Amino acid sequence: MVAGVASGTLATATTLGGPPTVFYLSHRPYLPGAVRDTLVVLNMVRLPLSVLALVVGGVFVVVPGIGWLALCALGGYVVGQSVFHRLDAARYEALVLALLVSAAVTAGLAAVLT
C-alpha cells in the first residue's frame, strides 16, 4: 500500500503534466474519487505515448514479472477506490498539496545532489 501511494504520488508529481493537472483538479468542486479517477484515465491515455517513445528510442524493455506488477496495480486501484470515497474533500486537498510539495522537493534535491 505504501509503495502504491509513493509510486502514484511521485509519478504524478514528477511528470510534466501531473502537477498542473492535480492543481487544476484540486481547485474544482470534485470529490477525491473523481480527481483520482481522472488522473488514472489521463495516465492511461499517456501510457501508449510513453511506450511508443521508449520503443522509438530503442530503450523499451519488458521487465520479468510485469504481469504480477500489473495485477498488483489493479488490486491497489480497487482497494484505493473504497479509501478515496471516504475521504473528506477539504482534507484531501490539503493532503494532495502536501504530497505534491514533498515530491517536488524530493525530485529537486535528487536532481541537485546527483
C-alpha positions in Angstrom: 0.0 0.0 0.0 2.8 2.4 0.9 4.6 1.5 -2.4 1.4 2.3 -4.3 0.9 5.6 -2.6 4.6 6.6 -3.1 4.6 5.4 -6.7 1.4 7.3 -7.6 2.4 10.4 -5.8 5.9 10.6 -7.4 4.7 9.6 -10.8 2.1 12.3 -10.8 4.3 14.9 -9.1 7.3 14.4 -11.4 5.7 14.1 -14.8 5.3 17.2 -17.0 1.5 17.2 -16.9 1.0 15.8 -13.4 1.3 18.9 -11.1 -0.7 21.3 -13.3 -3.5 18.7 -13.7 -3.6 18.0 -10.0 -3.5 21.7 -9.1 -6.3 22.3 -11.6 -8.5 19.4 -10.4 -8.0 20.1 -6.7 -9.4 23.6 -7.1 -12.7 22.3 -8.6 -15.7 21.1 -6.7 -14.8 17.4 -7.4 -14.8 14.6 -4.8 -11.4 13.0 -4.2 -12.5 9.8 -6.0 -13.3 11.8 -9.2 -9.9 13.5 -9.1 -8.2 10.2 -8.6 -10.2 8.5 -11.4 -9.4 11.5 -13.7 -5.7 11.2 -13.0 -5.8 7.4 -13.7 -7.6 7.9 -17.0 -5.1 10.6 -18.1 -2.2 8.4 -17.2 -3.7 5.5 -19.2 -4.1 7.8 -22.2 -0.5 8.9 -21.9 0.8 5.4 -21.4 0.8 4.4 -25.1 2.7 7.6 -26.0 5.3 6.8 -23.3 5.7 3.2 -24.6 6.0 4.4 -28.1 8.7 6.9 -27.2 10.7 4.2 -25.4 10.3 1.9 -28.4 11.4 4.6 -30.9 14.3 5.5 -28.6 15.4 1.8 -28.5 15.2 1.6 -24.7 12.0 -0.3 -24.2 12.5 -3.3 -22.0 9.8 -5.7 -20.8 10.6 -6.5 -17.1 10.2 -10.1 -16.0 7.1 -10.4 -13.8 5.4 -7.3 -15.3 2.1 -9.3 -15.3 2.3 -9.6 -11.5 3.0 -5.9 -11.2 0.0 -5.1 -13.3 -2.2 -7.3 -11.2 -0.9 -5.6 -8.0 -1.6 -2.2 -9.6 -5.1 -3.2 -10.4 -5.6 -4.5 -6.9 -4.3 -1.3 -5.5 -6.7 0.7 -7.6 -9.7 -1.4 -6.4 -8.6 -1.0 -2.7 -7.9 2.7 -3.2 -11.3 3.2 -4.6 -13.0 2.5 -1.3 -10.5 4.6 0.6 -10.9 7.6 -1.7 -14.7 7.6 -1.5 -14.4 8.0 2.3 -12.1 11.0 2.2 -13.2 14.5 3.2 -12.7 16.8 0.2 -11.0 19.6 2.2 -8.6 17.2 4.0 -7.9 15.5 0.6 -6.9 18.9 -1.0 -4.5 19.7 1.9 -3.0 16.2 1.6 -2.6 16.4 -2.2 -0.9 19.8 -1.9 1.5 18.5 0.9 2.3 15.4 -1.2 3.0 17.5 -4.3 5.3 19.8 -2.5 7.2 17.0 -0.8 7.6 15.2 -4.1 8.8 18.3 -5.8 11.3 19.0 -3.1 12.5 15.3 -3.2 12.8 15.5 -7.0 14.7 18.8 -6.8 17.1 17.5 -4.2 17.7 14.4 -6.2 18.5 16.5 -9.3 20.9 18.8 -7.4 22.6 16.1 -5.4 23.2 13.6 -8.3 
